[in-house]
Amino acid sequence: MTRMRALAALALTGSVGLAACGGEAAESPGQAAGTTGSAYATGKTFTLNIAADPGALDPQGAATSGLFALTQYAYDNLVAVAADGSIQPQLAEAWTAEGATLTFTVKSGVTCADGAPFTAQTVVDNIAYVTDPENKSPFLGVFIPAGATASAEGAKVTVKLPAPAPFALNQFSNLPMVCDAGMKNRASLKAGTNGTGPYTLVEAVPSDHYTYQLRQGYTWGPGGATTAEPGLPATVVVKIVANETTAANQLLSGAANAVQITGADAARLSGAGLKSVDTQALVGEQWYNQADGHPTADPAVRLALTRALDLNQLQTAITSGKGAAATQLAVLAPSGCAGDAVAGNLPSFDAAAAGAGLDAAGWVKGADGVRAKGGDRLTVSLLYDGALGSAGSAAAELAVAAWKAVGVDAKAVQQNQTQLSGAIFGTGGWEVAWVPLNVSTPDQVMPFVSGPAAPKGTNFAAIDNPDYLAAAKRAMAATGAEGCADWFAAEQALYKAADVVPFANNVVPTFVKGAELSVVGSIVPTSIRMLG
């Protein structure tokens, strides 16, 4: 079925279209590709297969999970979130969060891949870049609140937020920091890297592979990780392998060391005794284009399209019968809020009511069975990620058939992640899209469901829901999990209006052979160990 992110934003993969922050993953017991504790090997190459090319490599320029995953090798964040949810040092050795003010003390001795020092002023420049609307970074409002400002004094960075943010440190744990030369020449980041990370990009062949080389002297990784650890690969090769079966075959043959797969090939890999590292993710999430000129701008159409679908059936199809119903929008562990906000709040499946609703809204069936209003046919295109594989295609066929049954001229269009991102954030040529947004804190959802519509903002569906905003405003005034009841109320306003329809969660395994690793949203580069 699918291969995944990390997610941040925008967040975190092939299965997860947008990534915004990280989630915990634990090794599955009883499945060993190599024995834990085996002697680690030095100087080896780690090969990772991913489903789609990330496009331009600017780490602050796109929200796709494929780019987020690659970013981790060459760039660092100020702080990191551990699997247990605790905040760990990375570029910053100390920090405070008091009300609307954050401070970070940058570690001394941090250097960029080009040898230049990384300073507090570099942090300030990164924040200024992302918060400038002219740069159109999708991280604005997700990892840095709009209106935030920063200043530097010595090694200390002071960040002033427009208002207290409930999960502010979690947000900054996902903001990759670009070095000075890259800040001055953003074009150089399209096919190159300029960061402080443990690896440096040495070769980029778009749509084929990306090769990274280990840096020596790196000592400022998450929680104090260094590149002097035994077993770290000397080289990382990320291959673009769109076909899931091909990717699985390469893993079995030893041509690859890791791949994220959840379709039929997952059972084959498990049966071969391969170890997996598992991540809970939202894999089925339906959005409607509410911009002017689209039939889905009509609330009656959105409600009818939702009621025409048996979401339980779609969940079974898109997860190959292995998943579960969606529970909330911020599902990646460690999640900021625990519980189920979805159950009982989505429009119920009722095809007859869907048809009646369209009749009442003036969408009348013609002689060919297709509805029209004011001379415009009710035509919708459903975009979905090709990385969902045969399970995604099967689910999309079910949705199209259900819509045709109530008089909608519907078609499903499979796209790769780069095409899908371009459509929803750029061209706007879609009515319905399956784009799983995977985050771990609910505040990171806000820019995607409110504010300026794409291409001016990240609100790609042009959602305008006052009830969501009212509840989210209350939640933003609380600290962390204290606001979860209001966050769930905000989400439920989206569900009831059929603005966002989450319908499937699934465990997404990263299968590993000849190596060990950890996943916190995406693979943690400094956790990789090559086995002897």
C-alpha positions in Angstrom: 0.0 0.0 0.0 2.1 2.9 1.2 5.4 4.1 2.2 5.6 6.9 4.6 7.3 10.1 5.8 8.4 11.2 8.7 5.1 13.9 8.0 5.9 17.4 9.2 4.5 18.9 7.6 4.5 18.5 6.6 5.1 16.4 8.2 6.3 12.8 7.9 5.9 10.1 3.7 4.8 8.2 0.8 1.8 7.1 2.8 1.6 10.4 4.6 1.3 13.2 2.1 2.1 16.1 4.4 4.5 16.1 7.3 4.6 18.5 10.2 6.3 16.8 13.0 7.6 13.6 14.4 6.1 10.5 15.9 7.5 7.7 18.0 8.1 4.2 16.6 9.2 1.1 18.3 10.8 -2.1 17.0 8.4 -4.9 16.4 9.3 -7.8 18.7 10.2 -11.2 17.4 11.3 -10.1 13.9 15.0 -10.0 13.4 16.8 -9.0 10.3 20.0 -9.1 12.3 20.5 -9.9 16.0 20.3 -6.9 18.2 23.7 -6.4 19.8 25.5 -7.9 16.8 28.9 -6.3 16.2 28.5 -3.1 14.3 30.3 -2.5 11.0 32.1 0.7 10.1 32.5 2.3 6.7 29.4 0.8 5.2 26.6 2.2 3.0 23.0 2.4 4.2 20.4 2.4 1.4 16.9 3.7 1.9 14.1 3.3 -0.7 11.4 5.9 -0.8 8.4 6.1 -3.1 8.6 9.6 -4.6 11.2 12.2 -5.5 11.2 15.1 -3.0 11.6 17.7 -5.7 13.6 20.9 -4.8 15.6 20.2 -1.6 15.2 23.5 0.2 14.4 22.3 3.7 12.1 25.2 4.4 10.4 25.3 1.0 7.9 22.4 1.0 5.8 20.4 3.3 6.0 16.9 1.7 7.1 14.0 3.8 9.6 12.8 1.3 11.6 16.1 1.6 11.1 16.1 5.4 12.8 12.6 5.6 15.8 13.7 3.5 16.2 17.0 5.4 17.1 15.1 8.6 20.4 13.9 7.1 21.9 17.4 6.4 20.1 19.7 8.7 19.5 20.1 12.5 16.9 21.7 14.6 17.3 23.8 17.8 15.9 21.0 20.0 14.6 17.5 19.4 11.6 15.5 20.7 12.5 12.1 22.1 10.3 9.1 21.6 8.8 9.6 25.1 7.9 13.2 24.3 10.7 14.9 26.2 12.6 17.8 24.8 16.3 17.1 24.1 19.2 19.4 23.2 20.3 19.6 19.6 21.7 22.9 18.3 20.6 24.6 21.5 22.1 23.4 24.8 19.6 25.2 26.9 16.1 26.8 26.5 13.2 28.4 28.3 9.6 28.8 27.5 7.7 31.4 29.5 4.4 32.7 28.2 5.0 34.2 24.7 8.8 34.3 25.1 11.2 31.5 24.2 15.0 31.6 24.6 17.6 29.2 23.1 21.3 29.1 23.9 23.2 27.9 20.9 26.0 25.4 21.6 29.5 26.6 21.0 31.6 24.9 18.3 28.8 24.0 16.0 29.9 24.2 12.4 28.2 24.0 9.0 29.2 21.5 6.3 31.2 24.2 4.6 33.2 24.9 7.8 31.5 28.1 8.7 30.4 28.6 12.3 26.7 28.3 13.2 25.7 31.2 15.4 22.7 32.7 17.2 22.4 35.2 14.4 22.0 32.4 12.0 19.0 31.2 14.0 17.5 34.7 13.9 18.0 34.8 10.1 16.2 31.5 9.7 13.3 32.6 11.7 13.1 35.9 9.8 13.1 34.0 6.5 10.2 31.6 7.5 8.1 34.4 9.0 8.4 36.6 5.9 5.2 35.9 3.9 7.0 36.8 0.7 9.1 33.6 1.0 5.9 31.5 1.1 7.4 28.9 3.4 4.8 26.3 4.4 6.4 26.3 7.9 5.0 29.7 8.7 2.2 29.1 11.3 3.2 25.5 11.6 6.7 25.5 13.1 6.8 29.3 13.8 3.7 31.3 14.7 2.9 34.1 12.3 4.2 37.4 13.8 7.0 35.8 15.7 10.2 37.8 15.9 13.7 36.9 17.1 16.9 38.6 18.2 20.4 37.5 19.2 22.7 38.5 21.9 25.9 36.5 22.1 24.9 32.8 22.0 21.4 33.5 23.2 18.3 33.8 20.9 15.2 35.4 22.2 12.0 34.6 20.3 8.9 36.7 20.9 5.6 35.1 19.9 2.5 37.1 19.2 0.8 35.0 22.0 1.6 32.0 24.1 1.8 28.8 22.0 0.7 25.6 23.8 3.4 23.4 22.1 6.0 25.9 21.2 9.1 23.8 21.8 7.6 20.9 19.8 7.1 23.3 16.9 10.8 24.5 16.9 11.9 20.9 17.1 10.8 20.5 13.5 12.3 23.7 12.1 15.5 22.8 10.1 18.2 25.4 10.3 20.0 26.5 7.2 23.5 27.9 7.4 24.6 31.4 6.3 25.7 30.6 2.8 22.5 28.8 2.1 20.5 31.7 3.5 22.3 34.1 1.2 21.8 31.8 -1.9 18.5 29.9 -1.6 18.9 28.7 -5.2 21.9 26.6 -4.1 19.5 24.6 -1.8 17.4 23.3 -4.7 19.9 20.5 -5.5 22.4 20.9 -2.7 22.5 21.2 1.1 24.0 23.7 3.5 23.4 22.7 7.1 24.9 21.5 10.3 23.6 17.9 10.0 25.5 14.7 10.4 25.6 14.1 6.6 26.4 16.2 3.6 24.8 15.7 0.2 27.5 14.8 -2.4 25.3 13.7 -5.3 21.8 14.4 -6.4 20.2 12.6 -9.4 16.5 13.6 -9.2 14.0 10.8 -9.6 16.8 8.3 -9.1 19.0 8.7 -6.0 20.6 11.1 -3.5 23.9 10.3 -1.8 25.0 11.6 1.5 28.5 11.4 3.1 29.1 11.3 6.9 30.6 14.3 8.5 33.5 14.0 10.9 33.6 15.9 14.2 29.8 16.2 14.5 28.9 16.2 18.2 25.6 18.1 18.5 23.0 15.6 17.4 19.7 14.9 19.2 20.5 14.2 22.9 24.2 14.6 22.3 24.6 12.1 19.5 27.8 12.2 17.5 29.2 10.8 14.3 31.9 9.0 16.2 29.5 6.2 17.2 30.4 2.8 16.0 28.3 1.4 13.2 27.1 4.7 11.7 27.1 4.4 7.9 29.8 6.3 6.1 27.4 6.8 3.2 23.6 7.1 2.9 22.0 6.5 -0.4 18.3 7.4 -0.8 16.8 5.7 -3.9 13.5 6.6 -5.5 11.7 3.4 -6.1 8.0 4.0 -6.9 7.0 0.3 -7.2 6.4 -1.3 -3.8 7.1 -4.8 -4.9 10.4 -3.7 -6.5 11.4 -1.9 -3.3 10.5 -5.0 -1.3 12.5 -7.2 -3.6 15.6 -5.0 -3.2 15.3 -5.2 0.5 15.1 -9.0 0.5 18.1 -9.2 -1.9 20.2 -6.9 0.2 20.2 -4.1 -2.4 18.4 -1.9 0.2 18.5 -1.7 4.0 15.2 0.0 4.7 11.8 0.6 3.1 8.4 1.6 4.4 5.7 -0.8 3.1 2.2 -1.7 4.3 0.6 -3.4 1.4 0.6 -7.1 0.4 4.4 -7.0 0.3 4.5 -6.2 4.0 3.3 -9.7 4.8 5.9 -11.2 2.5 8.7 -9.3 4.3 7.3 -10.2 7.7 7.2 -13.8 6.6 10.8 -13.6 5.6 11.7 -12.7 9.2 12.6 -9.1 8.6 12.5 -6.7 11.5 10.3 -3.6 11.3 10.0 -0.3 13.1 6.4 0.7 13.3 4.7 4.1 13.3 1.0 4.8 13.9 -0.2 7.3 11.2 -3.3 8.8 9.7 -3.4 7.3 6.2 -7.0 8.1 5.0 -8.0 11.8 5.2 -10.4 13.5 2.7 -10.3 17.2 1.8 -12.6 19.3 -0.4 -11.5 22.2 -2.5 -13.8 25.1 -1.2 -12.3 27.8 -3.5 -14.7 29.6 -5.8 -15.4 27.9 -9.0 -15.5 24.4 -7.6 -18.7 22.5 -6.9 -17.2 21.5 -3.6 -17.4 25.1 -2.5 -21.1 24.3 -1.9 -21.6 22.9 1.6 -24.5 20.8 0.4 -22.2 19.1 -2.1 -19.5 18.4 0.5 -22.0 16.9 2.9 -23.6 14.8 0.2 -20.2 13.5 -1.1 -19.4 12.5 2.5 -22.7 10.8 3.2 -22.5 8.9 0.0 -19.4 7.1 1.3 -19.2 4.1 3.6 -16.1 5.2 5.5 -15.7 1.9 7.2 -15.5 0.2 3.8 -13.0 2.8 2.6 -10.9 2.3 5.8 -10.8 -1.4 5.2 -9.8 -1.0 1.5 -7.1 1.7 2.0 -5.4 -0.3 4.8 -5.8 -3.7 3.2 -8.0 -4.7 6.2 -5.2 -4.0 8.7 -6.1 -0.5 9.9 -8.6 1.2 12.2 -10.9 4.1 12.2 -9.3 7.6 12.5 -9.3 9.1 16.0 -7.9 12.6 15.7 -5.9 14.9 13.4 -2.7 14.8 15.6 -2.1 11.1 15.8 1.7 10.7 15.6 3.2 9.7 18.9 4.1 11.2 21.2 0.8 13.0 20.6 -0.1 16.2 22.4 -3.7 15.0 23.0 -4.9 11.5 23.8 -8.4 10.3 22.9 -10.9 10.0 20.1 -12.4 13.2 18.6 -13.7 11.6 15.5 -16.2 8.9 16.6 -19.8 10.1 16.2 -18.9 13.4 14.7 -18.6 12.6 11.0 -21.7 12.7 8.8 -23.2 9.2 8.8 -23.3 7.0 5.7 -26.7 7.4 4.0 -26.7 7.3 0.2 -30.4 8.2 0.0 -29.9 11.2 2.2 -26.9 12.2 0.0 -29.1 12.2 -3.1 -31.9 14.1 -1.3 -29.5 16.7 -0.1 -28.3 17.3 -3.6 -31.9 17.5 -4.9 -32.7 20.1 -2.2 -29.6 22.2 -3.1 -30.7 22.3 -6.8 -28.4 19.7 -8.2 -30.8 17.9 -10.5 -30.2 14.7 -12.4 -30.1 14.9 -16.2 -31.0 12.3 -18.8 -27.5 10.8 -18.4 -27.9 10.5 -14.7 -25.4 13.2 -13.9 -26.6 16.1 -11.8 -26.3 19.7 -12.9 -27.1 23.2 -11.5 -27.3 26.4 -13.5 -25.9 24.6 -16.5 -22.9 23.3 -14.6 -22.5 19.5 -14.3 -21.5 18.1 -10.9 -18.0 16.9 -11.8 -15.4 16.1 -9.3 -11.8 14.7 -9.5 -10.4 12.8 -6.6 -6.6 13.1 -6.3 -4.7 10.4 -4.4 -1.1 9.5 -3.9 0.3 6.7 -6.1 2.4 5.5 -3.2 -0.9 4.1 -1.7 -0.5 1.3 -4.3 -3.2 -1.1 -5.2 -5.0 -0.5 -1.8 -5.3 3.2 -2.6 -6.5 2.5 -6.1 -9.1 0.0 -4.7 -10.4 2.6 -2.2 -10.5 5.3 -4.8 -12.6 3.1 -7.1 -15.0 2.5 -4.3 -15.4 6.2 -3.6 -15.9 7.0 -7.3 -18.5 4.3 -7.7 -20.4 5.6 -4.6 -20.5 9.1 -6.0 -21.6 8.0 -9.4 -24.4 6.2 -7.8 -25.8 9.5 -6.5 -25.4 11.3 -9.8 -21.9 12.7 -9.6 -19.6 12.7 -12.6 -16.5 11.5 -10.6 -13.1 10.3 -11.6 -10.0 9.3 -9.6 -6.6 10.6 -10.6 -3.4 9.0 -9.2 -0.4 11.3 -8.8 3.0 11.1 -7.2 3.7 13.1 -4.1 5.3 16.0 -6.0 2.4 16.3 -8.4 -0.1 16.1 -5.6 1.6 18.8 -3.6 1.8 21.0 -6.8 -1.9 20.6 -7.4 -3.2 21.3 -3.9 -0.8 24.1 -3.1 -0.4 25.5 -6.6 -2.7 24.9 -9.5 -5.9 24.2 -7.5 -7.0 21.7 -10.2 -8.9 19.4 -7.9 -12.2 18.9 -6.0 -11.4 16.1 -3.6 -8.0 15.0 -2.4 -6.8 12.2 -0.1 -3.9 14.0 1.7 -3.1 12.6 5.1 -1.6 15.4 7.2 0.4 13.8 10.0 1.4 15.8 13.0 1.7 15.2 16.7 0.2 18.4 18.2 -3.1 19.8 17.2 -1.9 23.4 16.9 0.2 22.4 13.8 -3.1 21.6 12.0 -4.3 25.2 12.2 -2.5 26.7 9.1 -3.9 23.9 7.0 -7.5 24.5 8.0 -7.6 28.3 8.5 -6.0 31.5 7.3 -5.0 32.5 3.8 -5.8 30.0 1.1 -3.2 28.5 -1.2 -1.1 29.7 -3.0 -0.9 32.6 -0.5 -1.0 30.3 2.5 -1.0 26.6 3.5 -4.9 26.5 3.8 -4.9 24.5 0.5 -8.7 23.6 0.8 -9.7 27.2 1.5 -11.5 26.2 4.7 -13.4 28.9 6.6 -15.0 27.5 9.7 -15.8 30.0 12.5 -16.6 27.3 15.0 -13.2 25.7 14.5 -11.5 29.0 15.0 -13.5 29.9 18.1 -12.6 26.6 19.8 -9.0 26.7 18.6 -8.6 30.2 20.0 -9.6 28.9 23.4 -7.2 26.0 23.1 -4.3 28.2 22.1 -4.7 30.1 25.4 -4.1 26.9 27.4 -0.8 25.2 28.1 -0.1 21.9 26.3 -2.6 19.2 27.1 -4.7 21.5 29.2 -6.4 22.7 26.0 -7.1 19.2 24.5 -10.9 19.4 25.2 -11.0 22.6 23.1 -8.7 21.2 20.4 -11.1 18.2 20.1 -14.1 20.6 19.9 -12.3 22.5 17.2 -11.7 19.3 15.2 -15.2 18.2 15.6 -16.5 21.4 14.0 -14.5 20.5 10.9 -15.9 17.0 10.9 -19.5 18.0 11.3 -19.2 20.5 8.4 -17.4 17.9 6.2 -14.5 20.2 5.9 -12.0 17.4 6.7 -13.0 13.7 6.8 -10.4 11.5 8.5 -11.3 7.9 7.9 -8.4 5.5 8.4 -5.4 5.0 10.7 -2.8 2.4 10.2 0.5 1.1 11.5 3.2 1.9 8.9 6.2 -0.4 9.2 9.7 0.5 8.2 11.3 -2.9 7.3 15.0 -3.1 8.0 17.7 -5.5 6.8 21.4 -5.4 7.8 20.9 -2.4 10.0 19.2 -1.1 13.1 17.5 2.3 13.5 14.9 4.4 15.3 12.0 6.3 13.8 10.7 9.5 15.5 8.5 10.8 12.7 11.2 9.8 10.2 14.4 7.8 10.5 16.7 9.4 12.9 20.1 9.5 11.0 22.3 9.3 14.1 20.4 6.1 15.2 21.4 4.1 12.2 23.8 1.2 13.0 25.1 -1.1 10.3 25.3 -4.7 11.3 28.4 -6.9 10.8 
